[in-house]
Amino acid sequence: MLEDESNEDTTSEEAYPVHDDEHESGGSHREFATPSAISRASSNGSSRSDGIENKKSTYSSFGKQTYALWIKNSRYQRRQLAGNICMALTPIIFLVLIVVLQHVIDNQVVDSDRARCGCLCLECCDYVDVAGDGTFEYMCYTADNIPDSPFERCSPYSQCRSRNTSQCGVQFSTTEQIYFCEIDDPVMWPAMIDIPLEMYRKSNLSVGETLPAGSSPLLYTGKNRTVADTMAELLLARDTPLTGFTLLRAAGQIQQALPEEVQGSTDALTQLAASNPLALIDSFNQAFASLGLVLGTAADTTFQMFLEPGMFGVASEEEADADRGFTETLPVYYAMPECTDEIIELVGRINGLFRNFTGTNLECVPSPTVWMDDAEAINSVTYCGWRDSRCIGMDGERKDVVSGMGVAVGDNSKIVEYTSALFDFMSTSDDRLDVAIWYNDTNIVKQSEGYPKNIQRVNMAMNLASDAFLHMLKGSAYDVNLMGVMGMPKPETGLSLDFASLLGPLFYMWVLMLPLPLMVYTLVYEKQFKLRMMMQMHGLRPAAYWMVNYVWYALMYACYVVLFIVVASLIGLSFFTENNYAIQAAFYFLYGNLQISWGFYLSAVFITARFAVVSMFLMVFTSGLVASIVLVQCIETCPAALVTVLQVFPPFGLFRGLWEFGQYAFHAQNHNTSGMTWSNLSDSDNGIVTVWIIFAVEWWVFLVSAWYIEQVTGGVAGIKRHPLFFLGYEYSKDGKVKRSNWFGWAKRSRSSEADLQSCRSEVDGGGGKFAPDVLAERMRVDELVESENHDFPILLDRLKKVYPKQGKNPPKVACESLSLAVGRCHVFGLLGPNGAGKTTSIGMMTGFLAPSSGRAFIEGNNILTDMEKIYSLMGVCPQHDLLWGTLTGHEHLMFYGRLKNLSGEELRKAVDAALQSVNLLAGGVGNKVVAKYSGGMRRRLSVAISLIGEPSVVYMDEPSTGLDPASRRSLWNAIVQAKKGRSIILTTHSMEEAEALCDSIGIFVDGKLQCIGNPKELTSRFGGYFNFTITTNSGGVRAAREFIMGLSPNATRTYQVGGTQKFELPNTDVTMPEIFHAMRDSSKHRFELLDWNLANATLEEVFIKITKIAGAQMSTYS
């Protein structure tokens, strides 16, 4: 912190204004309330001096104002170099992070065993039923060292320790790995249906008492009950009964389908099963088809048909047996109307062979058909039974629709699942098959975004319905047999997981929105700390402010985005390289303009900068997460209209566009095609054009909205307009709404004239409320206004400000009929206690408060219509220092000097002179940033800013607050020197400052001007007494008082402390020589005199006296 310079010049008393006899006699004229005397005094003091008529205009052009603000912004950003570098590095850091994550994913996922075709496992660890008695033991073994065990090879799902990478294929792959294998001759798998585990079928929520335990019923319904019953009966009906003969025939078919080299050889068959179990699938498939078995499984499906997980009993994670610590092998079910002991024994004959080949068992599941009243009943019973469905009945319990038996909500151990082959034989008749098949697609819904959807097992259910219909029409001699399902041949593939394209939209959204909080913070900061108001009061037009900031932020955004795209392209991110750069440029151009206009809108809404920046960072972060979760799901499932509505929120629109780029880039990487091109804009599911349209519309909507909010809320100016001001509505002086012309300009001027005449009538009728000198000043102003005399830079004609009532509080009169004329080379001091109305009065003069009535002229310009011109003629030193901490004092003055139409050598000389006048030039203090200034140095800089550019009118609000005595005297001298050719209105609480600087003073109390005159005049008029202080011993107090009362019978003792007493002696009772004469001979006193003092009344005492009297009077008026 720089302290005030110790060697700064002190100013002699000769530098202060001296109120000589001429001033006193001139002031005495003001005591007479005669218009002729007032007029003479005014004409004598109104002549211009030193060629003021030829003074250069301080009205700067729009171009000069934009240039000044541009230079100021560039200086400000140069001091924010570290922050700007961090902001520029942020997207690079994000890109590096994405590259690192991509590298990690490639190592851990893309190049892992799970993402390649499975190879023969030589040594593995797994749970093994060595004894064959159902007792599993975890052990590590090689593929051929398990004696007497059916497991002579390592399962693809076991934990493999070593592999033979030269022997790879489908038979060694899991359901995930098989997708990457080369498959020339795909296996045909049996078509299966989904049958739930027995634990979910063994529930007290049985469909009926006649159903066997553990059954999984096939629910059905239809419009024609008779036809539906017939169709249901034929669903699982067999053409021929299952006997030993049919079983032997099926076994023969298996043998004939085997390769010749293993037929009849048990050892060769076992070896084939161990090395390539898939070679036997066709044999079993034909056997099951000949037996007429409908197979089912509880295993989840996959997204391809190269492998049927149910044939190998692969359980999902949800179906794992947690108590046993491993995933149990699931059985392969075969559905029968009834599972008799004979059927179980017959199928069991081939179960051993099937188990050796697949590692799983064949189990019979009773699947009776059960009639339901309608399709809604089927949906209800299946939904209410499903885990976590939270299906609530009328009595607060989850109900099974069929049995009516309840189970506690949330009791997931008692859930009911049904076979995913539920039939609605809608309008099926003897000549028409009309059927809908219901199935559970939970395992599709739960799939994560970006993964292929699982295939559903609906083929067999469709075949059952078709076959039953054919049997109903033609009899059992006709069959529609589904031989199986299979995938298409495919080459070997690898996993390509482009992390930058899949998750990039979230990161890139954060990167692109990062400038928004910083922009909003800067704009709100300048509004909150009244820096915008300060610039506007020195002539900066709002249009110039917004245009410069718009162009400035647009250039910063452009540099930011170009750097981002260039770096991303150089490191090879397909998100950018695969998509057309022109399309990307159009997208980023539209969003950049939208973001700037949205920032302007948000800056009009927020009040405090700190809250604004915190809120914006939270919004950026949370909106990205919400968009990546909600919007992505909605794009896939919601109506297009709803998606469009969501994209109206700018972050969601940004995410949608980035998501489209990511999808096209990902597709290009995986299919070796190009990314988004101009031809792709017409794709039905491409939403980029819609986003462009939304951005273009919102770009202008937010700009207009920002301007509208500033008008309605008052913005920086503080003058609020009616929400329908564009229709001619406005607020009247009592807070009510009235209608004027469109935009209200012409009607407002006439309204002001009418209000003024009304105000004059009120004042003229109640003249007793105002002091004679105040009334005389009002009459002088009336004459000046009527004669259109503009020699007085400041003319206030009955200015009045009434704040409308708030709730039960009555309207507040902040300024009542203020009339005042201030000439050139004149300093007028406005004194008053806190809350007297001084700030309100100056606010009306500076255009930041709209008067309720009355008017004011600044250099002949009306404050109601010509504030733009007035700002160019005005200088302001506010009560609080409105400065940028990162700019120097020199840069502040250069900026405001340019706003005052100074340039070139003239500007440099004016800035140096201003710095020197406030003692900030020596030692390079003016070139140091304001953040390092002391409070006194900042105050002096504020005064220098108010005087730069030779403004005609200057308002100074307590200019010496916080200054040390030496700095205060130096500042006073600068103000005295600066009043040449100017009119200055100054507010202060320092009576010493008022006496030193002010040519005239007005004391303001409770919104009214109580008196007006020069300091000596007011002291003489209201302070007509001497202050006499006397100190005696304690025994002489009474005698001293009697002595004083003898000198002045009307004397008043103001206080007594010990032997010290203070009296006020009216100057009508005694003169100063008489007092000195009485005190000259101390030997005549009857008391011991220790000390005495005699002084005139001070301005401070006069101020206190007038304030007290005015306060009492105002209470009587109210």
TILUMZA-331747 format. One record per residue (C-alpha): residue in one letter; x, z, y. Coordinates in steps of 0.25 Angstrom, whole numbers, plus 2048, in hexadecimal, padded with zeros to 3 digits. Last residue first. Layout:
BEGIN
AXZY
...
// end
This chain:
BEGIN
S747826844
Y748827853
T74A836853
S755834848
M75C829850
Q75D83385C
A76483D854
G76E83384E
A77082D85C
I77483B862
K77D83E856
T784830857
I785831866
K78C83F865
I79683A85A
F79A82E861
V79C83686E
E7A583F867
E7AD834861
L7AE82D86E
T7B483A873
A7AF84487E
N7BA847889
A7C4851886
L7C885F88B
N7D1869882
W7D4878883
D7DE88187D
L7E189087C
L7D9896887
E7D88A6886
F7CB8A988C
R7C68AE899
H7CB8A28A0
K7D18A48AE
S7DF8A38AA
S7DD8958A4
D7DD88F8B1
R7DC8808AF
M7D08808A5
A7C68808B0
H7CE8758B8
F7CF86C8AB
I7C086D8A9
E7BC86A8B7
P7C585E8B7
M7BE8598AA
T7B085A8B0
V7A58648AE
D7968648AB
T7938558AB
N79F8538A2
P79885B897
L7A1865890
E7A1864881
F7A887087C
K7B2874871
Q7B788286D
T7C3887867
G7C5896865
G7C0896857
V7BA889854
Q7AF88585E
Y7A687885E
T79E86F868
R79C879873
T79387287D
A79587388C
N789872895
P78E87D89F
S79B8768A1
L7A787E8A7
G7A088C8A5
M79C888897
I7AB886894
F7AF893899
E7A489A892
R7A9893885
A7B7898888
A7B28A688A
R7AB8A687C
V7B78A1875
G7C18AA87C
G7C28B4871
S7C68AA866
N7D28A586E
T7CF898876
T7CE88A873
I7C788087C
T7C2872879
F7BA86A884
N7B485C880
F7AF85688D
Y7A185088E
G799843891
G79C83D883
F790834883
R79282C88F
S7A182E892
T7A582C883
L79B820883
E7A281A88F
K7B081D88A
P7AD81687D
N7A7809883
G797808882
I78C808878
C782812873
Q779815867
L779808860
K76F80A855
G770809846
D770818843
V77B81A84D
F78480F854
I78E81385F
G792807868
I7A080686E
S7A67FD878
D7B47F987B
C7B87FE86E
L7C77FF869
A7CD80C86D
E7C081486F
A7BA80F862
E7C781285A
E7C782085F
M7B982285C
S7BC81E84D
H7B081B845
T7B180C847
T7A9800849
L7AF7F4851
I7A87E8857
I7B27DE85D
S7B07D3867
R7BC7CA869
G7C37C3874
K7CE7CE874
K7CA7D886A
A7D67D6862
Q7E07DE86A
V7D77EA86A
I7D57E885B
A7E47E7859
N7E77F4861
W7DD7FB859
L7E47F784C
S7F17FD851
R7EA80A855
R7E480B847
S7F1808840
A7F8813848
P7ED81D845
D7EC81A836
L7E1810832
G7D6813828
T7CA80D831
S7D080683D
P7C67FA83C
E7B980283B
D7B17F583A
M7B67EA843
Y7AD7DF846
V7B47D384E
V7AE7C9856
S7B47BD85D
P7BE7BB851
E7CD7B8855
G7D17B2847
I7D67BF841
L7CF7CC848
S7C77D183C
I7D37CE832
A7DC7D683B
V7D27E283A
S7D27E182B
L7E17E082B
R7E27ED833
R7D97F4829
R7E17EF81D
M7ED7F5823
G7E7802825
G7E2803817
S7F0800812
Y7F47F280E
K7F97EF800
A7EC7E97FB
V7EC7E0808
V7F77D8802
K8047D780B
N8077CC814
G8017D3820
V80A7DF81E
G8167D6820
G81E7E1827
A8177DE834
L80A7D6834
L8007E1831
N8007E883E
V7F17E6842
S7F47DC84D
Q8007D6845
L7F77D283A
A7ED7CB843
A7F87C484B
D7FF7BF83E
V7F17BA839
A7EE7B3847
K7FC7AD847
R7FA7A7839
L7EC7A283C
E7F079B849
E7FC795841
G7F378E837
S7E4792837
L7DA79B83D
N7CB79883B
K7C67A683A
L7C57A482B
R7D47A082B
G7D77AD832
Y7CF7B5828
F7D87AF81D
M7E57B0824
L7E27BF828
H7E07C381A
E7EC7BB815
H7F57C381F
G7EF7D081B
T7F37CD80C
L7E97C9801
T7E87D17F4
G7E07DC7FA
W7D57D3800
L7CF7DA80C
L7C27E0811
D7C77EC818
H7BB7F681A
Q7B47F8827
P7B47E982A
C7BD7E2834
V7B57D5838
G7B87C9840
M7AE7BF845
L7AD7B284B
S7AD7AA83E
Y7A37B3838
I79A7B1844
K79A7A2841
E7957A4833
M78B7AF838
D7847A5841
T7757A783D
L7717B683E
I77E7BB844
N77B7B2850
N7877AB856
G78A7AD865
E7987B3863
I7917BD85A
F7837BE85C
A77A7C8856
R76B7C9853
G75F7D3851
S7577D6845
S7597DB837
P7687D7838
A76E7D082C
L77A7D7827
F7887D0824
G7887C7830
T7937CE837
M78B7D3843
M7807D9839
G78B7E0830
I7917E583D
S7837EC840
T7827F1832
T7907F7832
K78D7FE83F
G77F80483A
A78181383C
G78481582E
N79181C831
P79182183F
G79281884B
L79C810853
L79C801857
G7A87FE860
F7A77F2868
V7B57EB86B
H7B47E1876
C7BD7D587A
R7B07CD879
G7A37D387B
V79A7DB872
A78B7DB874
L7827E586D
S7747E6868
L7717EE85B
S7627EF859
E7627FA84E
C76D7F9843
A76B800835
V75C802836
K759806827
P74B803822
P74480F81B
N74981480E
K73E815803
G7448097FB
Q74E802804
K7497FF812
P74E7F3819
Y75C7F4820
V7597F282F
K7647EB838
K7627E8846
L76A7E0850
R7657E085E
D76D7D5864
L77C7D7860
L7857CE869
I7947CD865
P79D7C286B
F7977C5879
D7997B8881
H78D7B287A
N7837B4885
E7767AE880
S76F7B388C
E7657B9884
V76F7BF87A
L7787C5886
E76B7CB88D
D7667D1880
V7747D787D
R7757DD88B
M7677E3889
R76C7E987B
E7787EF882
A7707F688C
L7677FB881
V77380187A
D778807887
P76A80D88A
A76A81487C
F76080E872
K75381586B
G74C816879
G74C806879
G74080686F
G7387FB875
D7447F2878
V7497F586B
E73D7F1863
S73B7E586C
R7497E086A
C7487E285B
S73B7D985B
Q7427CF863
L74E7CF85A
D7457CE84D
A73E7C2853
E74C7BB856
S7517BF848
S7447B9842
R7477AC849
S7557AB843
R7507AE835
K7457A4836
A74F799838
W75979D82D
G74F7A1822
F75479A816
W747792817
N73F798822
S73B7A6823
R7347B0819
K7357BF81A
V7397CA811
K7397D8815
G7467E0818
D7427E5825
K74B7DB82C
S7447D0824
Y74A7CA817
E74A7BB815
Y7427B180E
G7447A2811
L74479C804
F75379C802
F7527AB806
L74A7AE7F9
P7537B97F5
H7527BF803
R7607BF80A
K76A7CB80A
I7747CC815
G7807D380F
A78A7C7813
V7927C9806
G7867C77FD
G7797CA804
T7727CB7F6
V7687C07F9
Q7727B67FF
E77E7BA7F6
I7747B87EA
Y7707AA7EF
W77F7A57F0
A7827AA7E2
S7757A47DD
V7797967E3
L7877967DD
F78179B7D0
V7777907CF
W7817867D3
W78A7887C7
E77E78C7BE
V77A77E7BE
A7877787BA
F78A7827B0
I77C7817A9
I77E7717A9
W78C7737A3
V78777D798
T77C773794
V787768793
I79077178A
G784775780
N78876B775
D77E76D76A
S77775F76C
D78475876E
S78475077B
L790757781
N798752774
S79A74477A
W7A274A786
T7AB75177C
M7AC75E775
G7B675F76A
S7BC754762
T7BC753753
N7C5759748
H7BA760742
N7BF76E743
Q7C676D750
A7BB765756
H7B076E752
F7B877A758
A7BA772765
Y7AB76E766
Q7A777D763
G7B178276D
F7AC779778
E79E77D776
W7A178B776
L7A878A783
G79C783789
R79378E783
F79C799788
L79C794796
G78C793796
F78C7A2790
P7957A679B
P78C79F7A6
F77F7A57A2
V7767997A2
Q77C797793
L7727A178E
V766798793
T76C78C78D
V76D79377F
L75F797780
A75B789783
A763784777
P75B78D76E
C764797767
T76B796759
E77979075B
I77B79176A
C77479F769
Q77F7A475F
V78A79F769
L7837A6775
V7827B376E
I7907B6769
S79A7AE771
A7917AF77D
V78F7BE77C
L79E7C077B
G7A17B7787
S7967BD78F
T79C7CB78C
F7AA7C8791
V7A67C079E
M79B7CA7A1
L7A57D57A0
F7AF7CE7A9
M7A47CB7B3
S79F7DA7B3
V7AD7E07B6
V7B07D57C1
A7A27D87C8
F7A37E77C7
R7B07E77CD
A7AC7DD7D8
T7A07E57DD
I7937DE7E1
F7907D37D6
V7857C97D8
A78B7C07E3
S7987C07DB
L7907BC7CE
Y78B7AF7D5
F7997AB7DA
G79E7AD7CC
W7937A57C7
S79779A7D1
I7A579B7CC
Q7A179B7BD
L79878F7BF
N7A37877C5
G7AD78B7BA
Y7A27887AF
L7A077A7B5
F7AF7767B5
Y7B177D7A8
F7A77747A1
A7AB7677A8
A7BA76A7A5
Q7B676C796
I7AE75F795
A7BA75879B
Y7C475F792
N7BD75A785
N7BD76477A
E7C8765770
T7D376A778
F7CC77577F
F7C677D773
S7D177776B
L7DB780770
G7E8779771
I7F1782778
L7F2778783
S7E3776784
A7E1785786
V7EC786791
V7E577A798
I7D777F797
F7DA78D79C
L7E37887A8
V7D877E7AB
V7CE7897AB
Y7D67937B4
C7DA7887BE
A7CB7837BF
Y7C67927C0
M7D07947CC
L7CC7877D2
A7BD78B7D1
Y7BF7997D6
W7C67947E3
V7BB7897E5
Y7B07937E4
N7B779D7EC
V7BA7937F7
M7AB78E7F7
W7A579C7F7
Y7AD7A1803
A7AC79580B
A79C795809
P79C7A480D
R7A37A081A
L7AF7A881E
G7AE7AC82D
H7B57BA82E
M7A87C182A
Q7A77B881D
M7B57BD819
M7B27CB81B
M7A57CA813
R7AC7C3808
L7B67CE808
K7AA7D8807
F7B17E17FC
Q7A57DE7F3
K7A47CF7F6
E7B37CC7F5
Y7B37D47E8
V7A77CD7E3
L7AE7BF7E5
T7BB7C47DE
Y7B47CB7D3
V7AB7BF7D0
M7B87B67CF
L7BF7BF7C6
P7B37C17BD
L7B17B27BC
P7C07AE7B9
L7BF7B37AB
M7B37AA7A7
L7BB79F7A2
V7C47A8799
W7B87B0794
M7B17A3790
Y7BE79E78A
F7BF7AA781
L7B17A977C
P7B179A77B
G7BE79B773
L7B87A2767
L7B579575E
S7BE78B766
A7CA794768
F7C979975A
D7CA78C753
L7C878F745
S7CD78373C
L7CC78772D
G7D177D724
T7CC77271B
E7CD76C70E
P7C575F70C
K7B675F709
P7AC75B6FE
M79E75F701
G79776C6FD
M78F7706F1
V7817746ED
G77B7756DF
M77376D6D5
L76576F6DB
N75B76B6D1
V74E7656D4
D7467666C7
Y73B75E6C0
A7367626B2
S73176F6B7
G7257696BD
K72275E6C7
L71B7646D3
M71E7736D2
H72C7706CB
L72F7676D7
F72B7726E1
A73477D6D9
D7407736DA
S73E7716E9
A73D7806EB
L7497846E2
N7517796E9
M74F77E6F7
A75378C6F2
M75F7866EB
N76477F6F8
V76278B701
R76F7926FF
Q77379370E
I78078D713
N78879671D
K78A79272C
P79878D730
Y79F797739
G7A1797748
E7977A274B
S7977AC740
Q78D7AB734
K7837B6734
V7777AD736
I77C7A5729
N77D7B1720
T76F7B5725
D7697A8720
N75F7AE717
Y7567A4710
W74879E711
I74479170B
A738789710
V730780707
D726775708
L72676C6FB
R71A7636FB
D71175D6F0
D70C7696E9
S70D7726F5
T7177786FE
S71277C70C
M71B78870E
F72378B701
D72B796709
F73679A700
L7417A4700
A74E7A16FA
S7587AA700
T7567B46F6
Y7517C16FC
E7587CD702
V7537DB703
I75A7E670A
K75B7F5707
S7697F870A
N7677F3718
D75F80071C
G75E7FC72B
V74F7FE72B
A74A807720
V7447FF715
G7357FC713
M72D7F7707
G7227ED70B
S7247E66FE
V7237D8704
V7277D9713
D7337E2710
K7337EC71C
R73D7F1725
E7387FE72A
G732802738
D724803734
M7207F5738
G72C7EF731
I73A7ED737
C7437E2732
R7517E7735
S7577DA72F
D7647E272C
R7647DD71E
W7597D471A
G74C7D9714
C7447D7721
Y7497C9722
T7457C5714
V7387CC714
S7347C7722
N7387B871F
I7307B7712
A7247BE719
E7257B4724
A7257A871A
D7187AD715
D7117B670B
M71D7B8702
W71D7B46F3
V7287B96EA
T7307B16E0
P7397B86D6
S7487B86D7
P74E7C06CC
V75D7C06CD
C7667BC6C2
E7757BF6C3
L7807B56C0
N78E7BC6C2
T79A7B96CA
G7A97B66C9
T7A67A76C9
F7AC7A16BC
N7AD7AD6B4
R79F7B26B9
F7997A56B5
L79E7A56A7
G7997B46A6
N78C7B06AC
I7897A56A2
R7837AE697
G77D7B76A2
V7737AC6A6
L76D7AE698
E76D7BE699
I7677BE6A7
I75C7B46A3
E7587BC696
D7587C969E
T74E7C36A7
C7517C06B6
E7437BB6BC
P7407B06C5
M74F7AD6C4
A75A7AC6CF
Y7687AA6CB
Y7727B36D2
V7817B16D3
P7887BF6D4
L78F7C46E0
T79E7C96DF
E7A07D66E6
T7A77D66F3
F7B17E26F2
G7B17F16F6
R7A77F66EB
D79F7FE6F5
A79F7F26FF
D7987E96F6
A7997DC6FD
E78C7D5701
E78F7D5710
E79C7CF70E
S7967C3707
A7977C26F8
V79E7B76F0
G7987B76E2
F79F7AA6DD
M7947A16DC
G78D7A76E8
P7997A26F1
E7957946EF
L7A178B6F2
F7A377E6F9
M7957806FF
Q79978370D
F79578D718
T79579970E
T78A7A0707
D7897AF706
A7887B56F8
A77B7BB6F2
T77A7B06E8
G76F7A76E1
L76E79E6D5
V7617976D0
L7647956C1
G75D7886BB
L7667896AF
S76A77B6B0
A76E77D6BF
F77678A6BC
A77E7826B1
Q7807766BB
N7867806C5
F78E7876BB
S79577A6B7
D7977766C6
I79D7836C9
L7A77836BE
A7B277B6C6
L7B07856D1
P7B77906C8
N7C47896CA
S7D07916C5
A7C979D6BE
A7BD7956B9
L7C778A6B4
Q7CF7946AC
T7C379B6A6
L7BE78D6A1
A7CB78A69B
D7CB797694
T7BD79568F
S7C078768A
G7B377F686
Q7B3776692
V7C077969A
E7C776C69A
E7BA76469B
P7B67696A9
L7AA7726A9
A79C76B6AB
Q79976A69C
Q79C77969A
I79277D6A5
Q78877469F
G78977A692
A787788698
A77A78369F
R77677E691
L77978B68B
L771792696
T765789694
F76678C685
G76779B687
T75A79B68F
L75679969E
P74879469D
T7457856A1
D74077F6AE
R74378C6B5
A73B7926C1
L7437986CD
L73A7916D8
L72F78D6CF
E72779A6D1
A7297996E0
M72378B6E1
T71778F6D9
D71579B6E2
A7167936EE
V70C7886E9
T7027936E7
R70579B6F4
N70378E6FD
K70979270A
G716797705
T71E7A3701
Y72B7A66FA
L7347B26F7
L73F7B06EC
P7417BE6E7
S74F7C46E5
S74D7CE6D9
G7557DA6D7
A74A7E26D0
P73F7D96CB
L7337D66D4
T7257DB6D0
E7267E66D9
G7267DD6E5
V7307D86F0
S73A7E36EE
L73E7EB6FA
N7437F66F1
S7507EE6F1
K7587E86E6
R7597DA6EC
Y7647DE6F6
M76C7E56EB
E76A7D96E2
L7717CF6EC
P7697C56F3
I7667B76ED
D76A7AB6F6
I76879E6EE
M7717956E7
A7757866E5
P77F7856DA
W78D7806E0
M7917726DF
V7A17726E0
P7A77696EB
D7B075E6E6
D7BB75A6F0
I7BB7686F6
E7C776B6FF
C7C777A703
F7C577F711
Y7B678370E
I7BA78A701
Q7C1795709
E7B579C70E
T7AD79C701
T7BA7A16FA
S7C47976F4
F7CC7966E7
Q7C278D6E0
V7C17846ED
G7CF7816EC
C7DE7856ED
Q7E97846E4
S7F67816EB
T7F478E6F4
N7F67976E7
R7F27A46ED
S7F77B26EF
R7F17C06F3
C7E27BC6F2
Q7D87C66F6
S7CC7C26EE
Y7C17B86F3
P7C77AC6EC
S7C67B36DF
C7D37B56D7
R7D47B06C9
E7D27B56BB
F7C67BE6BF
P7BE7BE6B2
S7C77CA6AE
D7CD7CD6A0
P7DB7CE6A6
I7DD7CB6B5
N7EA7C56B7
D7E67B66BA
A7E47B56C9
T7EE7C06CD
Y7E97CE6CF
C7E57D86DA
M7DB7E26D7
Y7CE7E86DB
E7C57ED6D0
F7B77E96CD
T7AE7F06C2
G7A47E66BD
D7A77E76AF
G7B07DB6AE
A7BD7E36AC
V7C47DD6B7
D7B97DC6C1
V7C27D86CC
Y7C37DD6DB
D7CD7D46E2
C7DC7D26E5
C7E37C46E3
E7EE7BC6DE
L7EF7AE6DB
C7E47A96E4
L7E179A6E2
C7DF7946F0
G7D37946FA
C7D1789704
R7D578E712
A7CF79771D
R7CE7A4715
D7DD7A2711
S7E17A471F
D7E6799729
V7D9798731
V7D67A7730
Q7E27B0733
N7EC7A7738
D7E379D73F
I7DB7A9745
V7E87AF74A
H7EC7A2751
Q7DF7A0757
L7DF7AE75C
V7EC7AB763
V7E779E769
I7DB7A576E
L7E37B0774
V7ED7A677B
L7E079F780
F7DB7AC786
I7E87B078C
I7E97A2792
P7DB7A4798
T7DF7B179E
L7EC7AC7A4
A7E67A67B0
M7DE7B37B3
C7EB7BB7B1
I7F27B27BA
N7E77B37C5
G7E87C27C4
A7F77C27C6
L7F57B97D2
Q7EB7C07D9
R7F37C07E6
R7F27B17E5
Q7E37B27E3
Y7E27B87F0
R7EB7AF7F8
S7E37A37F2
N7D67AA7F5
K7DA7AB804
I7DF79D805
W7D17987FF
L7CA7A1809
A7D179C815
Y7D078D810
T7C178F80E
Q7BF79581C
K7C7789822
G7BF77F81B
F7B2786820
S7B778582E
S7BB791836
Y7B3797841
T7BE79F849
S7BC797855
K7C879685F
K7C679E86C
N7C3795878
E7B879E87E
I7C17AA87B
G7CA7A5886
D7D17B2889
S7C57BA88D
R7B67B988C
S7AD7C0896
S7A37CA891
G7A77D6897
N7A27D48A6
S7967CD8A1
S7927D9898
A7957E48A2
R78C7DC8AC
S7817DA8A2
I7817E989E
A7807ED8AD
S7747E38AF
P76D7E88A2
T76D7F68A7
A76E80189D
F7798088A5
E78380F89C
R789801899
H78E8018A8
S79780D8A5
G79E80589B
G7A37FB8A5
S7A78078AD
E7AF80D8A2
H7B580089E
E7B97FE8AC
D7BE80C8AD
D7C88098A1
H7C4809893
V7D280688D
P7D27FD880
Y7DE801877
A7EB7FB879
E7EF804884
E7EE81087A
S7FB80B873
T7FA804866
T80380885A
D80B7FD854
E80D7FE845
N81A804840
S81480D835
E80F80182E
D802804827
E804807818
L8067FC80D
M800800800
// end
